[in-house]
Amino acid sequence: MPPEVIGFTLVAVGTSLPELVTAVQAQRHHEPDLLVGNLLGSNLFNSLAGGAVIGFATGTAAPTRPGPELLAVMVLTGVLAWALLRRGLRLTRVEGAVLLAVCVLSLPLVLTA
């Protein structure tokens, strides 16, 4: 199994499960501040701290950059999520399934980048 698959799927799922459980419980207890804080805080911290650790560990002078197709997928996914939430600040199960499908369908692009 390629190390990219392990890095992008297994480790990502393992580190995201605690945040997912916290987000579900916050939603069940009607705590929107905790929900938003958990999602934004954990995602920003994981992205910035994880990226910094990887950058320091590789030690290369010129880091690799994502291709334009990967950047387009990231921007379009963000716009789609914003548009779905903007309609009423709530997602239905179908809309959540659409976002999950976009995530799953973009994995091959991420793994080949």
Secondary structure by P-SEA (a helix, b strand, c coil): ccaaaaaacaaaaaaaaaaaaaaaaaaaaccaaaaaaaaaaaaaaaaaaaaaaaaaaacccccccccaaaaaaaaaaaaaaaaaaaccccccaaaaaaaaaaaaaaaaaaaac
